[in-house]
Amino acid sequence: MPLTLYNSRTKKKELFLPLTPNQVKMYVCGVTVYDDCHLGHARSALVFDTIRRYLEYSGYQVTYVRNFTDVDDKILQRAHKEGIPWTQVTEKYIEAFYRDMGRLGIIPPTIEPRATHHIQDIVDMIAGLVEKRIAYEVKGDVYFEVRKFSQYGQLSGRNLEELLAGARVEVDHRKKDPMDFALWKSAKPDEPGWESPWGKGRPGWHIECSAMSIKHLGPTFDIHGGGKDLIFPHHENEVAQSCAYTGKEFARYWIHNGFVTIDQEKMSKSLGNFFTIREIFEKSPYSEIVTGECLRYYLLSTHYRSDINFSDQSISEAKSAMDSIYGLIRRLEEFDTQADNQGHEEWGRVSNHFAKKFQESMDDDFNTPKVLGAFHELRGEINKLLGKGLSSQAKQKVKEALKKFGEPLGLFQLNPKEWPFVAYGSATIGGGGSLKAEGTKTAYGSTIISGGGSVETSRFVSSDWIEEKIRLRNEARAQKDFSTADTIRNELAEQGIILEDRHDGTTRWKR
C-alpha cells in the first residue's frame, strides 16, 4: 500500500509523492525558547519524530529541519523578569529543550537553525518583497500587504472579509489594512536589533520560518508541519510571503497535530493548565511511573490529528501496555529452548501477517493507534507460540522483529532488564535503611536509587508479569518440580504478591 497522508491545505488524504524520488524535505516549526516545554510541545516533537522515523524506515532519505525562535517579545519579557541578558534566556531554555527531547528519545533533526543566525537571509527576503511592492515600510517597520496576495486564506480555508470581520486586531493607522502583518520591527531602546535598509530592528515571527526553510530546503519542499494552532495566522502568513517572494509553490503537504488537553481544554501556558515535560519526569506521582517510552506510547495511542486528553488513567494504561510487551520480551529470554526448527513456520506466518498490518496502518496517514493494537495482537500470538515451544533461532527472530517494528515508533528498544517497572527492572541501591521506589530515570528507563536498602516495587509489577509467573509456577507444580515452584512463589513474595492456592486447582493473587 502506498503512503497516503492528510494534507491540511486540501483537507483530504493524498498519495505522498515527494519532489525527488526517495528523498523527503521536511520543515517543522520549533519552539520559542523562553520557558520549559510542556506536553503539547512534546506531542508535536514526537509526532514529527515518528513521521521522520517511518519515512526513513520506508527507505526515504529525510532532510528534517526544525527551528528555534530565539528572539521574540516573550523572550525579552522573560529576560526582564529574571534580570538576565536575553541571550542567556535562550541558551538556558535551548539546553532545557535538548534535555527534554533526550528523555523522549527524539532523534535530533538534520538541521536546527536559529532565527538570529539567519538575520541576513531574513533581511534579503524582506527586501525582495519590498522590491516587488508586496511589502511596505513605515517608520522603520515593514509590513506584508495581504490584499496583494490573492490566494491569502487558502491554507486555513478563510477569506479576507471573514478574517477581518472576526479579527481582534489592534488598530494601527500606519498599516494599509488591519490584516497586514509585520515582517520587520524597528528596535526599541534597550532591545536587541540588527542593521537593515529600514534601520535597526528585528524580524517578525512569520518571516523567520519562511527564510530558514527556503535557505535549507529550497523554495519548494515536501512537508511543512506543526501544531494545528499554527495554521492561522502563522502558517497562512508563511504561505503568503514565501509564494509572493519566490513565485513558486511553498510546501506541498501540510501536516498538523492535535492538542494535548486537560478536561477537554487545550494545554497551554496562557491558560496555566499545563505540565512541563520536566515535571512529568521529575515530580511525583508521574515520575514514579513515566519513562520516555511510556510517554511516547501514551502520545501515540491517539491519532496525531486528534486531540488527546491527559489523565492519570491514560498514563497508567500506557505504562501497563509497555509492561506487557517488555514482560513478553523477558519471557522470550527466559523460556526453555526447543528443537532447532520448532516454531519457524508458524512464526513466519504470524510475522508476515503483522508486517502487512503494520505497513498498512502506518501508510494510512501514520495510524499509530492501529499499530499499537496490532502489537498487542502480536503479543497474544507470540504467547501462543511460546506455549507450543520455540527454538532459540525462532525466539531471536521474534525479539528482532519486536525491535525492528518498534523502532519507527521509538518503542521496545531497551534490553528488558532496563525496563524499570517490572520485577527484573534494574536498580542500583546504596546506603542503609528502607527506601520506596523513588529515583531519577534516564531517557529510556533505568532507575538509579541512592540511600536505601530495600526497594518496595510491587506497585510497579504488571499484572501480565504476575499472571505469567503463576502460569510458570503451575507448570512446575504439575511436573512435580516443587523447587522451581517455591522459587517463583518467593520471587512473587519479594514483590509483595501473595498467592492463594485454592481447592479447585486455581491460584489467586493479591498485592
URSUL-V120046 format. One record per backbone hydrogen bond with DSSP energy under -1.0 kcal/mol. NH is the residue of the N-H (numbers start at 1). CO is the residue of the C=O. Records with the same first field share a line. If there is no record, write none. Layout:
NH = CO, CO
//
This chain:
4 = 363
5 = 14
7 = 12
8 = 254
11 = 7
12 = 7
14 = 5
16 = 3
23 = 20
24 = 61
26 = 63
27 = 223
28 = 65
29 = 225
33 = 69
34 = 32
39 = 275
42 = 38
43 = 39
44 = 40
45 = 41
46 = 42
47 = 43
48 = 44
49 = 45
50 = 46
51 = 47
52 = 48
53 = 49
54 = 50
55 = 51
56 = 52
57 = 53
58 = 54
59 = 56
60 = 55
61 = 22
63 = 24
65 = 26
66 = 111
67 = 28
68 = 113
69 = 31
76 = 72
77 = 73
78 = 74
79 = 75
80 = 76
81 = 77
82 = 78
83 = 79
84 = 79
89 = 85
90 = 86
91 = 87
92 = 88
93 = 89
94 = 90
95 = 91
96 = 92
97 = 93
98 = 94
99 = 95
100 = 96
101 = 97
102 = 98
103 = 99
104 = 100
106 = 101
110 = 64
111 = 64
115 = 68
117 = 114
118 = 115
122 = 118
123 = 119
124 = 120
125 = 121
126 = 122
127 = 123
128 = 124
129 = 125
130 = 126
131 = 127
132 = 128
133 = 130
134 = 129
135 = 129
136 = 143
138 = 141
141 = 138
142 = 184
143 = 136
144 = 181
145 = 134
146 = 144
148 = 145
149 = 146
152 = 149
154 = 151
157 = 153
158 = 153
163 = 159
164 = 160
165 = 161
166 = 162
175 = 172
180 = 177
183 = 142
184 = 142
185 = 202
187 = 200
191 = 188
194 = 201
199 = 196
201 = 194
202 = 185
204 = 183
210 = 206
211 = 207
212 = 208
213 = 209
214 = 210
215 = 211
216 = 212
217 = 213
218 = 214
221 = 250
223 = 25
224 = 253
225 = 27
226 = 255
228 = 257
230 = 227
231 = 228
235 = 230
236 = 231
237 = 233
238 = 234
239 = 235
240 = 236
241 = 237
242 = 238
243 = 239
244 = 240
245 = 241
246 = 242
247 = 243
252 = 221
253 = 222
255 = 224
257 = 226
258 = 304
261 = 308
262 = 265
265 = 262
267 = 260
273 = 268
277 = 37
280 = 276
281 = 277
282 = 278
283 = 279
287 = 283
288 = 285
289 = 286
290 = 286
295 = 291
296 = 292
297 = 293
298 = 294
299 = 295
300 = 296
306 = 303
308 = 259
310 = 261
315 = 311
316 = 312
317 = 313
318 = 314
319 = 315
320 = 316
321 = 317
322 = 318
323 = 319
324 = 320
325 = 321
326 = 322
327 = 323
328 = 324
329 = 325
330 = 326
331 = 327
332 = 328
333 = 329
334 = 330
335 = 331
338 = 390
342 = 339
344 = 341
347 = 343
348 = 344
349 = 345
350 = 346
351 = 347
352 = 348
353 = 349
354 = 350
355 = 351
356 = 352
357 = 353
358 = 354
359 = 355
360 = 356
361 = 357
362 = 358
363 = 359
365 = 4, 363
366 = 362
367 = 361
368 = 366
371 = 367
372 = 368
373 = 369
374 = 370
375 = 371
376 = 372
377 = 373
378 = 374
379 = 375
380 = 376
381 = 377
382 = 378
383 = 379
384 = 380
385 = 381
386 = 382
387 = 383
388 = 384
389 = 385
391 = 342
395 = 391
396 = 392
397 = 393
398 = 394
399 = 395
400 = 396
401 = 397
402 = 398
403 = 399
404 = 400
405 = 401
406 = 402
407 = 403
409 = 406
410 = 407
411 = 406
418 = 415
419 = 416
425 = 422
426 = 417
435 = 454
438 = 436
440 = 448
442 = 446
445 = 442
447 = 426
448 = 440
449 = 428
453 = 433
460 = 457
461 = 458
466 = 462
467 = 463
468 = 464
469 = 465
470 = 466
471 = 467
472 = 468
473 = 469
474 = 470
475 = 471
476 = 472
477 = 473
478 = 474
479 = 475
480 = 477
481 = 476
482 = 480
485 = 481
486 = 482
487 = 483
488 = 484
489 = 485
490 = 486
491 = 487
492 = 488
493 = 489
494 = 490
496 = 493
497 = 492
498 = 510
500 = 508
502 = 506
505 = 502
508 = 500
510 = 498
//
